[in-house]
Amino acid sequence: MKYSELVSKLEKKFILTDIQIHQDNEINTIQIGNGTQPHTLYIEQAVAGPLKLVSCADHACVRCPCISQTSTNLSNQAVVALFNDANEVLAAEQQQEVLFSGILQYSLTHDHQAVIDFAATQLNNTLMIIDDNYRVLAYSHTFPFPDPLWQQNIDQGYSRLDFIQGIKKMLAQTKPSAQASYRFPCPVSPYQRLVARLYFQHELVGYVVMFNDQQDFTVAQQQLLPRTGQVLSDLLGRAAAFKDYQVSVRAQLLSDLLEGINVNAIKVNAQIVGYTVPQSMCLVVLKAADQLARLCQKMRERFPEALVVVYQERVVALLPGSLPTLKKITWSDLQQQLQCQVIVSNCYHDFFATKAQYIITRHTEKLSLQLQDQAQLLFCRDYYFAIMLDRIKQRDVLTAFIDPGVQQLQQYDLANQTELIMTLAQYIRCGGNQTITAERLFIHRNTLLNRLHKIEDLTGLDLKDSQLWFQLECSLQMQRLLASLNR
């Protein structure tokens, strides 16, 4: 303990004057009398005059407010009082160092959850870690705690709004410090709270909160909480728990949607950041080998109202807008500008269905690779049927559902090196329009007519019957999927 710290604590009970601190020595022991031993505080008693606290070049004069006489008996009483109080302060500080050293040592070989439980035991209280978006990252399991607000924070994964407002009030009234802890009010709960800021790589990343249901917080708890918090902050930071400390709060909102965080928790966070949940939206996923930060920035510039985040090594953007508005976006131009694969979900209306939409985009990406689709612009709607088929576990059952005419065409193509299957598929996609089909296949219209007649001769199908098209399209999709699985 530094000389200045000891003097500061003794000033709360004794009158100290003529304080002169030159070296601010570390104090380990206290003695009565004169001496020059290092790290020792001497209580010097002169024949006349006040007591002195001396440590090398540091000294201060002391008067005991309850003792004004100068008799030897009373003077001795003052020395004993000062000696006892100084030793009590020093012992408390040394005990704190023992506790903190234990926590620090424990953190070298255990993960953050084990450390927070151990720290809660050492501090004899319940602890919670929340990030700077008020998301619950960790909490101690050591003591059961009766506060319903504590449990609500845990259940929803986010701090309640009134809890957050208490912390914000504390932040507004105190100076930034990694060394201090503060009480903060929470009107909906009778339990006391102590909070300290957490820093990681010199950035404010969250808070460590201590709850107390019986007695007031001790001095040791108030002083150890911020130091313990920094140990936990370092563990969580190195484990990337503060994954969003360099990302905007809006980005974290989308990240939590994709993670499937509790709905109520997301509503709280949306309220905190002032985000209005859109009535209609779509999800866009960008896949690139690198430069994800650049893609993020470009998407934010192009769509200022969008939520954009890097998630699972992809850039994910939630674009608000009605169906007509979203249809006006020229997706091919966007893909050309970004120079990466772009996957676009259908327009949807449930904000909390975003995770499901993301899963569909990833499934679309997977199937495009499986089906050897080289397109850099993918629309999930084009893969819905294939996605449903892909979820069928008994793949051999699919063969039974393929139209026998399609199977006949497949065998004919293999035997004769023809492209009747491809012709049929394109004809159906073009809605039976022969001119467009021929253009898409880069063949003469007469060549197309010859192929269509051949298909009808081999299968007995009437291709003018549009009611057959859906059945044939399903068969073609199943055949294509099964072929990709057999490669």
KEDRENKOL-781709 format. One record per residue (C-alpha): residue number from 0; residue in one letter; x, y, z. Coordinates in Angstrom, 1 decimal. Example, Ala and Ser with C-alpha at 12.3 -4.5 7.8 and 13.67 -1.06 7.14 Angstrom:
# KEDRENKOL-781709
ATOM     k   r       px       py       pz
ATOM     0   A     12.3     -4.5      7.8
ATOM     1   S     13.7     -1.1      7.1
END
This chain:
# KEDRENKOL-781709
ATOM     k   r       px       py       pz
ATOM     0   M      0.0      0.0      0.0
ATOM     1   K      1.4      3.4     -0.9
ATOM     2   Y      2.1      6.0      1.7
ATOM     3   S     -0.3      8.4      0.1
ATOM     4   E     -3.1      5.8      0.1
ATOM     5   L     -2.6      5.0      3.8
ATOM     6   V     -2.6      8.7      4.7
ATOM     7   S     -5.7      9.3      2.7
ATOM     8   K     -7.6      6.6      4.6
ATOM     9   L     -6.3      7.8      8.0
ATOM    10   E     -7.6     11.3      7.2
ATOM    11   K    -11.1     10.0      7.6
ATOM    12   K    -10.6      9.6     11.3
ATOM    13   F     -7.6     11.7     12.2
ATOM    14   I     -6.6     15.3     11.6
ATOM    15   L     -3.5     15.3      9.4
ATOM    16   T     -1.5     18.4      8.7
ATOM    17   D      1.8     19.4      7.0
ATOM    18   I      1.5     16.4      4.7
ATOM    19   Q      4.7     16.1      2.5
ATOM    20   I      5.0     13.2      0.1
ATOM    21   H      8.2     13.0     -2.0
ATOM    22   Q      8.8      9.3     -2.7
ATOM    23   D      5.4      7.8     -1.9
ATOM    24   N      6.9      4.6     -0.6
ATOM    25   E      5.2      1.2     -0.5
ATOM    26   I      4.2      0.4      3.1
ATOM    27   N      4.3     -3.2      4.3
ATOM    28   T      4.7     -2.8      8.1
ATOM    29   I      4.0     -0.2     10.8
ATOM    30   Q      6.1      0.5     13.9
ATOM    31   I      6.1      2.9     16.8
ATOM    32   G      9.3      4.9     17.2
ATOM    33   N     12.1      6.1     14.9
ATOM    34   G     13.8      4.2     12.2
ATOM    35   T     14.9      4.1      8.6
ATOM    36   Q     13.8      0.6      7.4
ATOM    37   P     12.4      0.7      3.8
ATOM    38   H      8.7      0.0      3.3
ATOM    39   T      8.0      0.8      7.0
ATOM    40   L      5.8      3.5      8.4
ATOM    41   Y      7.0      4.9     11.7
ATOM    42   I      4.8      6.6     14.2
ATOM    43   E      7.1      9.0     15.9
ATOM    44   Q      6.1     10.5     19.3
ATOM    45   A      7.9     13.7     20.3
ATOM    46   V      8.1     15.0     23.8
ATOM    47   A      6.0     17.9     22.8
ATOM    48   G      3.9     18.4     19.7
ATOM    49   P      1.9     16.2     17.4
ATOM    50   L      2.5     12.6     16.4
ATOM    51   K      4.2     12.1     13.1
ATOM    52   L      3.8      9.5     10.3
ATOM    53   V      7.3      9.1      8.8
ATOM    54   S      8.5      6.9      6.0
ATOM    55   C     11.9      8.0      4.5
ATOM    56   A     11.2     11.4      2.8
ATOM    57   D      7.4     11.2      3.4
ATOM    58   H      5.9     12.5      6.6
ATOM    59   A      2.7     14.0      8.1
ATOM    60   C      1.7     15.4     11.4
ATOM    61   V     -1.3     13.7     13.2
ATOM    62   R     -3.8     14.9     15.7
ATOM    63   C     -6.4     12.7     17.3
ATOM    64   P     -9.7     14.7     17.4
ATOM    65   C    -10.8     12.8     20.5
ATOM    66   I     -7.6     13.6     22.5
ATOM    67   S     -6.7     17.2     23.2
ATOM    68   Q     -4.6     16.9     26.4
ATOM    69   T     -0.9     16.5     26.3
ATOM    70   S     -0.4     14.2     29.3
ATOM    71   T      1.8     11.1     28.8
ATOM    72   N     -1.1      8.8     29.4
ATOM    73   L     -3.3     10.4     26.8
ATOM    74   S     -0.4     10.7     24.4
ATOM    75   N      0.2      7.0     24.7
ATOM    76   Q     -3.5      6.5     24.1
ATOM    77   A     -3.3      8.5     20.9
ATOM    78   V     -0.3      6.4     19.7
ATOM    79   V     -2.1      3.2     20.3
ATOM    80   A     -5.2      4.4     18.5
ATOM    81   L     -3.2      5.6     15.5
ATOM    82   F     -1.2      2.4     15.5
ATOM    83   N     -4.3      0.2     15.6
ATOM    84   D     -6.1      2.1     12.9
ATOM    85   A     -3.2      2.2     10.6
ATOM    86   N     -2.6     -1.5     11.0
ATOM    87   E     -6.3     -2.2     10.4
ATOM    88   V     -6.2     -0.3      7.1
ATOM    89   L     -2.9     -2.0      6.1
ATOM    90   A     -4.3     -5.4      7.0
ATOM    91   A     -7.5     -4.8      5.0
ATOM    92   E     -5.4     -3.8      2.0
ATOM    93   Q     -3.1     -6.8      2.3
ATOM    94   Q     -6.2     -9.1      2.6
ATOM    95   Q     -7.5     -7.6     -0.6
ATOM    96   E     -4.2     -8.2     -2.4
ATOM    97   V     -4.4    -11.9     -1.2
ATOM    98   L     -7.9    -12.2     -2.6
ATOM    99   F     -7.0    -10.5     -5.9
ATOM   100   S     -3.8    -12.5     -6.3
ATOM   101   G     -5.9    -15.7     -5.8
ATOM   102   I     -8.4    -14.6     -8.5
ATOM   103   L     -5.6    -13.6    -10.8
ATOM   104   Q     -3.7    -16.9    -10.3
ATOM   105   Y     -6.9    -18.8    -10.8
ATOM   106   S     -7.6    -17.0    -14.1
ATOM   107   L     -4.3    -18.3    -15.6
ATOM   108   T     -5.6    -21.9    -15.8
ATOM   109   H     -9.4    -21.6    -16.0
ATOM   110   D    -12.0    -20.2    -18.4
ATOM   111   H    -14.1    -17.1    -17.8
ATOM   112   Q    -17.0    -19.0    -16.3
ATOM   113   A    -14.9    -20.8    -13.7
ATOM   114   V    -13.2    -17.6    -12.9
ATOM   115   I    -16.4    -15.6    -12.4
ATOM   116   D    -17.7    -18.3    -10.1
ATOM   117   F    -14.5    -18.3     -8.1
ATOM   118   A    -14.4    -14.5     -8.0
ATOM   119   A    -18.0    -14.5     -6.7
ATOM   120   T    -17.0    -16.8     -3.9
ATOM   121   Q    -14.0    -14.7     -3.0
ATOM   122   L    -16.1    -11.5     -3.0
ATOM   123   N    -19.0    -13.3     -1.3
ATOM   124   N    -21.5    -11.9     -3.8
ATOM   125   T    -23.2    -12.5     -7.1
ATOM   126   L    -21.6    -11.2    -10.3
ATOM   127   M    -22.8    -10.5    -13.8
ATOM   128   I    -20.9     -9.3    -16.9
ATOM   129   I    -22.7     -7.3    -19.6
ATOM   130   D    -21.2     -5.8    -22.7
ATOM   131   D    -21.6     -2.2    -23.8
ATOM   132   N    -24.8     -3.1    -25.6
ATOM   133   Y    -26.2     -4.4    -22.3
ATOM   134   R    -26.1     -8.0    -23.4
ATOM   135   V    -25.5    -10.6    -20.7
ATOM   136   L    -22.2    -12.3    -21.4
ATOM   137   A    -21.7    -14.3    -18.2
ATOM   138   Y    -22.9    -14.5    -14.6
ATOM   139   S    -21.9    -16.4    -11.5
ATOM   140   H    -23.7    -19.6    -10.5
ATOM   141   T    -22.2    -19.7     -7.1
ATOM   142   F    -25.1    -18.2     -5.1
ATOM   143   P    -28.8    -18.4     -5.7
ATOM   144   F    -30.2    -14.9     -5.9
ATOM   145   P    -33.8    -13.9     -5.2
ATOM   146   D    -34.0    -10.8     -7.3
ATOM   147   P    -36.5    -11.4    -10.1
ATOM   148   L    -34.8     -8.6    -12.1
ATOM   149   W    -31.5    -10.6    -12.1
ATOM   150   Q    -33.3    -13.6    -13.4
ATOM   151   Q    -35.1    -11.6    -16.1
ATOM   152   N    -31.8    -10.3    -17.3
ATOM   153   I    -30.4    -13.8    -17.6
ATOM   154   D    -33.6    -15.3    -19.2
ATOM   155   Q    -33.8    -12.7    -22.0
ATOM   156   G    -30.1    -12.3    -22.5
ATOM   157   Y    -30.3     -8.6    -22.2
ATOM   158   S    -30.5     -6.2    -19.3
ATOM   159   R    -34.0     -4.7    -18.7
ATOM   160   L    -34.6     -1.2    -19.8
ATOM   161   D    -34.8      0.2    -16.3
ATOM   162   F    -31.6     -1.6    -15.4
ATOM   163   I    -29.9      0.0    -18.4
ATOM   164   Q    -31.2      3.4    -17.5
ATOM   165   G    -29.7      3.0    -14.0
ATOM   166   I    -26.3      2.3    -15.6
ATOM   167   K    -26.6      5.2    -18.0
ATOM   168   K    -27.4      7.6    -15.1
ATOM   169   M    -24.2      6.3    -13.4
ATOM   170   L    -22.2      6.9    -16.6
ATOM   171   A    -23.5     10.4    -16.9
ATOM   172   Q    -22.6     11.3    -13.3
ATOM   173   T    -19.1      9.8    -13.1
ATOM   174   K    -15.8     10.1    -14.9
ATOM   175   P    -14.5      7.2    -17.0
ATOM   176   S    -12.2      5.0    -14.8
ATOM   177   A    -11.2      1.4    -14.7
ATOM   178   Q    -10.3      1.7    -11.0
ATOM   179   A    -13.6      2.7     -9.5
ATOM   180   S    -17.0      1.2     -8.7
ATOM   181   Y    -20.3      2.9     -8.2
ATOM   182   R    -23.7      2.2     -6.7
ATOM   183   F    -26.5      2.7     -9.1
ATOM   184   P    -30.3      2.9     -8.6
ATOM   185   C    -32.9      0.6    -10.0
ATOM   186   P    -36.4      1.6     -8.9
ATOM   187   V    -38.1     -1.6     -9.7
ATOM   188   S    -35.9     -3.7     -7.4
ATOM   189   P    -35.1     -3.3     -3.7
ATOM   190   Y    -31.6     -4.9     -4.1
ATOM   191   Q    -28.4     -3.0     -4.2
ATOM   192   R    -26.1     -2.9     -7.2
ATOM   193   L    -22.5     -2.0     -7.6
ATOM   194   V    -21.1     -1.5    -11.1
ATOM   195   A    -17.6     -1.0    -12.6
ATOM   196   R    -16.6     -0.3    -16.2
ATOM   197   L    -14.8     -2.9    -18.2
ATOM   198   Y    -12.1     -2.0    -20.7
ATOM   199   F    -10.5     -4.2    -23.4
ATOM   200   Q     -7.7     -2.9    -25.6
ATOM   201   H     -8.4      0.6    -24.1
ATOM   202   E    -12.0      0.5    -25.3
ATOM   203   L    -15.0      0.5    -23.0
ATOM   204   V    -16.6     -2.9    -23.7
ATOM   205   G    -19.0     -3.5    -20.9
ATOM   206   Y    -19.6     -3.6    -17.1
ATOM   207   V    -19.3     -5.9    -14.2
ATOM   208   V    -22.2     -5.8    -11.8
ATOM   209   M    -22.4     -7.0     -8.3
ATOM   210   F    -25.7     -7.6     -6.5
ATOM   211   N    -26.3     -7.5     -2.8
ATOM   212   D    -29.5     -8.5     -1.0
ATOM   213   Q    -28.7     -8.1      2.7
ATOM   214   Q    -25.9     -5.8      3.8
ATOM   215   D    -24.1     -2.8      2.4
ATOM   216   F    -21.2     -3.4      0.1
ATOM   217   T    -17.9     -3.6      2.0
ATOM   218   V    -14.9     -1.5      1.2
ATOM   219   A    -13.1     -4.6      0.0
ATOM   220   Q    -15.9     -5.4     -2.4
ATOM   221   Q    -16.0     -1.9     -3.8
ATOM   222   Q    -12.2     -1.9     -4.4
ATOM   223   L    -11.9     -5.4     -5.7
ATOM   224   L    -14.9     -5.3     -8.1
ATOM   225   P    -13.2     -3.1    -10.8
ATOM   226   R     -9.9     -5.1    -10.5
ATOM   227   T    -11.7     -8.4    -10.8
ATOM   228   G    -13.7     -7.0    -13.7
ATOM   229   Q    -10.6     -6.3    -15.6
ATOM   230   V     -9.4     -9.9    -15.2
ATOM   231   L    -12.7    -11.1    -16.5
ATOM   232   S    -12.6     -8.6    -19.3
ATOM   233   D     -9.3     -9.8    -20.4
ATOM   234   L    -10.5    -13.4    -20.5
ATOM   235   L    -13.7    -12.6    -22.3
ATOM   236   G    -11.9    -10.3    -24.7
ATOM   237   R     -9.3    -12.9    -25.7
ATOM   238   A    -12.1    -15.4    -26.2
ATOM   239   A    -13.8    -12.8    -28.5
ATOM   240   A    -16.9    -12.6    -26.2
ATOM   241   F    -16.9     -8.8    -26.9
ATOM   242   K    -17.2     -9.7    -30.5
ATOM   243   D    -19.1     -6.5    -31.3
ATOM   244   Y    -16.9     -4.0    -29.5
ATOM   245   Q    -15.7     -2.7    -32.8
ATOM   246   V    -19.1     -3.1    -34.5
ATOM   247   S    -22.0     -0.7    -34.3
ATOM   248   V    -25.0     -1.4    -32.1
ATOM   249   R    -27.2     -1.7    -35.2
ATOM   250   A    -24.9     -4.4    -36.6
ATOM   251   Q    -25.1     -6.2    -33.3
ATOM   252   L    -28.9     -6.1    -33.5
ATOM   253   L    -28.7     -8.0    -36.8
ATOM   254   S    -26.1    -10.4    -35.3
ATOM   255   D    -28.4    -11.2    -32.5
ATOM   256   L    -31.3    -11.8    -34.9
ATOM   257   L    -29.1    -14.3    -36.8
ATOM   258   E    -28.1    -16.0    -33.6
ATOM   259   G    -31.7    -16.4    -32.6
ATOM   260   I    -31.5    -14.4    -29.3
ATOM   261   N    -34.7    -14.2    -27.3
ATOM   262   V    -37.3    -12.0    -29.0
ATOM   263   N    -37.9     -9.8    -26.0
ATOM   264   A    -34.1     -9.2    -25.7
ATOM   265   I    -34.0     -8.0    -29.3
ATOM   266   K    -36.9     -5.7    -28.7
ATOM   267   V    -35.1     -4.1    -25.8
ATOM   268   N    -32.0     -3.6    -27.9
ATOM   269   A    -34.0     -2.1    -30.7
ATOM   270   Q    -35.6      0.3    -28.3
ATOM   271   I    -32.2      1.2    -26.9
ATOM   272   V    -30.7      2.1    -30.3
ATOM   273   G    -34.0      3.7    -31.6
ATOM   274   Y    -34.4      1.2    -34.4
ATOM   275   T    -37.8      1.0    -36.0
ATOM   276   V    -38.6     -2.6    -36.9
ATOM   277   P    -39.6     -2.6    -40.7
ATOM   278   Q    -42.9     -4.0    -41.9
ATOM   279   S    -41.3     -5.6    -44.9
ATOM   280   M    -37.7     -6.5    -45.7
ATOM   281   C    -35.3     -8.9    -47.4
ATOM   282   L    -32.0    -10.4    -46.5
ATOM   283   V    -28.9    -10.2    -48.7
ATOM   284   V    -25.8    -12.3    -48.2
ATOM   285   L    -22.5    -11.5    -49.8
ATOM   286   K    -19.9    -14.2    -50.1
ATOM   287   A    -16.3    -13.2    -50.9
ATOM   288   A    -12.9    -14.6    -50.2
ATOM   289   D    -11.7    -11.4    -48.5
ATOM   290   Q    -12.3     -7.7    -48.0
ATOM   291   L    -15.4     -8.3    -46.0
ATOM   292   A    -15.0     -4.9    -44.2
ATOM   293   R    -14.9     -3.2    -47.6
ATOM   294   L    -18.1     -4.9    -48.6
ATOM   295   C    -19.8     -3.9    -45.3
ATOM   296   Q    -18.9     -0.3    -45.9
ATOM   297   K    -20.2     -0.4    -49.5
ATOM   298   M    -23.5     -1.9    -48.4
ATOM   299   R    -23.9      0.7    -45.7
ATOM   300   E    -23.2      3.5    -48.2
ATOM   301   R    -25.6      2.0    -50.8
ATOM   302   F    -28.4      1.2    -48.2
ATOM   303   P    -28.1      3.6    -45.3
ATOM   304   E    -31.2      2.2    -43.6
ATOM   305   A    -29.9     -1.4    -43.7
ATOM   306   L    -28.5     -3.4    -40.9
ATOM   307   V    -25.2     -4.8    -42.0
ATOM   308   V    -22.8     -7.2    -40.2
ATOM   309   V    -20.1     -9.7    -40.9
ATOM   310   Y    -21.4    -13.0    -39.8
ATOM   311   Q    -20.0    -16.5    -40.3
ATOM   312   E    -17.4    -15.1    -42.8
ATOM   313   R    -20.1    -13.5    -44.9
ATOM   314   V    -21.6    -10.0    -45.1
ATOM   315   V    -25.2    -10.1    -44.2
ATOM   316   A    -27.5     -7.1    -44.8
ATOM   317   L    -31.2     -6.7    -43.8
ATOM   318   L    -32.8     -4.3    -46.3
ATOM   319   P    -36.0     -2.7    -45.2
ATOM   320   G    -38.6     -1.9    -47.9
ATOM   321   S    -41.9     -3.0    -49.4
ATOM   322   L    -42.0     -5.6    -52.2
ATOM   323   P    -42.3     -2.9    -55.0
ATOM   324   T    -39.4     -1.0    -53.5
ATOM   325   L    -37.2     -4.0    -53.3
ATOM   326   K    -38.1     -5.1    -56.8
ATOM   327   K    -36.7     -1.8    -58.1
ATOM   328   I    -33.2     -2.7    -57.0
ATOM   329   T    -31.1     -3.8    -60.0
ATOM   330   W    -29.5     -6.8    -58.3
ATOM   331   S    -27.3     -7.6    -61.3
ATOM   332   D    -25.8     -4.1    -61.2
ATOM   333   L    -25.2     -4.5    -57.5
ATOM   334   Q    -23.4     -7.8    -58.0
ATOM   335   Q    -21.2     -6.2    -60.7
ATOM   336   Q    -20.3     -3.3    -58.4
ATOM   337   L    -19.5     -5.6    -55.4
ATOM   338   Q    -17.7     -8.3    -57.5
ATOM   339   C    -18.8    -11.1    -55.2
ATOM   340   Q    -21.5    -13.7    -55.0
ATOM   341   V    -24.9    -12.1    -54.0
ATOM   342   I    -27.7    -14.3    -52.5
ATOM   343   V    -31.1    -12.6    -52.1
ATOM   344   S    -33.9    -13.9    -50.0
ATOM   345   N    -37.6    -13.5    -50.7
ATOM   346   C    -39.3    -10.4    -49.3
ATOM   347   Y    -40.7    -11.2    -45.8
ATOM   348   H    -42.7     -9.5    -43.1
ATOM   349   D    -41.7    -11.0    -39.8
ATOM   350   F    -38.6     -9.3    -38.4
ATOM   351   F    -37.9    -12.3    -36.2
ATOM   352   A    -37.9    -14.7    -39.1
ATOM   353   T    -34.6    -13.3    -40.2
ATOM   354   K    -32.7    -16.3    -38.8
ATOM   355   A    -34.9    -18.7    -40.9
ATOM   356   Q    -34.3    -16.5    -44.0
ATOM   357   Y    -30.5    -16.7    -43.4
ATOM   358   I    -30.6    -20.5    -43.1
ATOM   359   I    -32.4    -20.5    -46.5
ATOM   360   T    -29.8    -18.3    -48.1
ATOM   361   R    -27.0    -20.6    -46.8
ATOM   362   H    -28.9    -23.6    -48.1
ATOM   363   T    -29.3    -21.9    -51.5
ATOM   364   E    -25.5    -21.3    -51.5
ATOM   365   K    -24.8    -24.9    -50.7
ATOM   366   L    -27.2    -26.2    -53.4
ATOM   367   S    -25.8    -23.9    -56.0
ATOM   368   L    -22.4    -25.5    -55.5
ATOM   369   Q    -23.9    -29.0    -55.4
ATOM   370   L    -25.8    -28.4    -58.6
ATOM   371   Q    -22.7    -26.8    -60.2
ATOM   372   D    -24.5    -23.5    -60.7
ATOM   373   Q    -21.8    -21.0    -61.5
ATOM   374   A    -24.1    -17.9    -61.1
ATOM   375   Q    -22.8    -15.1    -58.9
ATOM   376   L    -26.4    -13.8    -58.4
ATOM   377   L    -28.7    -16.3    -56.7
ATOM   378   F    -32.3    -15.8    -55.7
ATOM   379   C    -33.6    -18.1    -52.9
ATOM   380   R    -37.0    -18.4    -54.6
ATOM   381   D    -35.3    -20.4    -57.5
ATOM   382   Y    -34.1    -23.0    -55.0
ATOM   383   Y    -37.1    -23.5    -52.8
ATOM   384   F    -38.2    -26.7    -54.4
ATOM   385   A    -34.6    -28.1    -54.4
ATOM   386   I    -34.2    -27.1    -50.7
ATOM   387   M    -37.4    -29.0    -49.8
ATOM   388   L    -36.1    -32.1    -51.7
ATOM   389   D    -32.7    -31.8    -50.1
ATOM   390   R    -34.3    -32.1    -46.7
ATOM   391   I    -35.7    -35.5    -47.5
ATOM   392   K    -33.5    -38.0    -45.8
ATOM   393   Q    -34.5    -41.1    -47.9
ATOM   394   R    -33.0    -40.0    -51.2
ATOM   395   D    -33.9    -43.3    -52.9
ATOM   396   V    -37.6    -42.5    -52.5
ATOM   397   L    -37.2    -39.5    -54.8
ATOM   398   T    -36.6    -41.7    -57.8
ATOM   399   A    -40.1    -43.1    -57.5
ATOM   400   F    -41.6    -39.7    -57.9
ATOM   401   I    -39.8    -38.8    -61.2
ATOM   402   D    -42.1    -38.9    -64.2
ATOM   403   P    -41.3    -42.0    -66.3
ATOM   404   G    -41.2    -39.8    -69.4
ATOM   405   V    -38.4    -37.7    -67.9
ATOM   406   Q    -36.5    -40.9    -67.0
ATOM   407   Q    -37.0    -42.0    -70.7
ATOM   408   L    -35.5    -38.8    -71.9
ATOM   409   Q    -32.5    -39.0    -69.6
ATOM   410   Q    -31.7    -42.5    -70.9
ATOM   411   Y    -32.1    -41.3    -74.5
ATOM   412   D    -29.8    -38.3    -73.9
ATOM   413   L    -27.1    -40.6    -72.4
ATOM   414   A    -27.3    -43.1    -75.3
ATOM   415   N    -27.4    -40.5    -78.1
ATOM   416   Q    -25.6    -37.5    -76.8
ATOM   417   T    -28.7    -35.3    -77.2
ATOM   418   E    -30.0    -32.4    -75.1
ATOM   419   L    -33.7    -33.2    -74.8
ATOM   420   I    -33.8    -32.9    -71.0
ATOM   421   M    -32.2    -29.4    -71.2
ATOM   422   T    -34.6    -28.4    -73.9
ATOM   423   L    -37.6    -29.6    -72.0
ATOM   424   A    -36.5    -27.7    -68.8
ATOM   425   Q    -35.9    -24.5    -70.7
ATOM   426   Y    -39.3    -24.8    -72.5
ATOM   427   I    -41.1    -25.1    -69.2
ATOM   428   R    -39.2    -22.2    -67.7
ATOM   429   C    -40.1    -20.0    -70.6
ATOM   430   G    -43.8    -20.8    -70.1
ATOM   431   G    -44.1    -22.7    -73.4
ATOM   432   N    -42.9    -19.7    -75.5
ATOM   433   Q    -41.1    -21.3    -78.4
ATOM   434   T    -39.4    -18.1    -79.6
ATOM   435   I    -37.9    -17.2    -76.2
ATOM   436   T    -36.9    -20.9    -75.6
ATOM   437   A    -35.0    -21.0    -78.8
ATOM   438   E    -33.2    -17.8    -78.0
ATOM   439   R    -32.2    -19.0    -74.6
ATOM   440   L    -30.9    -22.3    -76.0
ATOM   441   F    -29.1    -20.4    -78.9
ATOM   442   I    -30.7    -22.6    -81.5
ATOM   443   H    -33.0    -22.0    -84.5
ATOM   444   R    -36.8    -22.2    -83.9
ATOM   445   N    -37.1    -25.1    -86.3
ATOM   446   T    -34.4    -27.0    -84.3
ATOM   447   L    -36.5    -26.4    -81.2
ATOM   448   L    -39.7    -27.7    -82.9
ATOM   449   N    -37.9    -30.9    -84.0
ATOM   450   R    -36.7    -31.5    -80.4
ATOM   451   L    -40.1    -30.9    -78.9
ATOM   452   H    -41.7    -33.4    -81.4
ATOM   453   K    -39.0    -35.9    -80.5
ATOM   454   I    -39.8    -35.5    -76.8
ATOM   455   E    -43.5    -36.0    -77.4
ATOM   456   D    -42.8    -39.1    -79.6
ATOM   457   L    -40.5    -40.7    -76.9
ATOM   458   T    -42.7    -39.9    -73.9
ATOM   459   G    -46.2    -39.7    -75.2
ATOM   460   L    -46.6    -36.3    -73.4
ATOM   461   D    -48.6    -33.4    -74.8
ATOM   462   L    -46.3    -30.5    -74.2
ATOM   463   K    -49.1    -28.0    -75.0
ATOM   464   D    -50.8    -29.2    -71.8
ATOM   465   S    -49.6    -26.6    -69.2
ATOM   466   Q    -51.1    -28.7    -66.4
ATOM   467   L    -48.3    -31.2    -67.0
ATOM   468   W    -45.6    -28.6    -66.6
ATOM   469   F    -45.5    -28.5    -62.8
ATOM   470   Q    -45.3    -32.3    -62.6
ATOM   471   L    -42.5    -32.3    -65.2
ATOM   472   E    -40.6    -29.4    -63.5
ATOM   473   C    -40.8    -31.3    -60.2
ATOM   474   S    -39.4    -34.4    -61.9
ATOM   475   L    -36.6    -32.4    -63.5
ATOM   476   Q    -35.6    -30.8    -60.2
ATOM   477   M    -35.5    -34.2    -58.4
ATOM   478   Q    -33.5    -35.7    -61.3
ATOM   479   R    -31.0    -32.8    -61.2
ATOM   480   L    -30.6    -33.1    -57.4
ATOM   481   L    -30.1    -36.9    -57.5
ATOM   482   A    -27.6    -36.5    -60.3
ATOM   483   S    -25.6    -34.0    -58.2
ATOM   484   L    -25.6    -36.4    -55.2
ATOM   485   N    -24.2    -39.2    -57.4
ATOM   486   R    -21.3    -37.3    -58.8
END
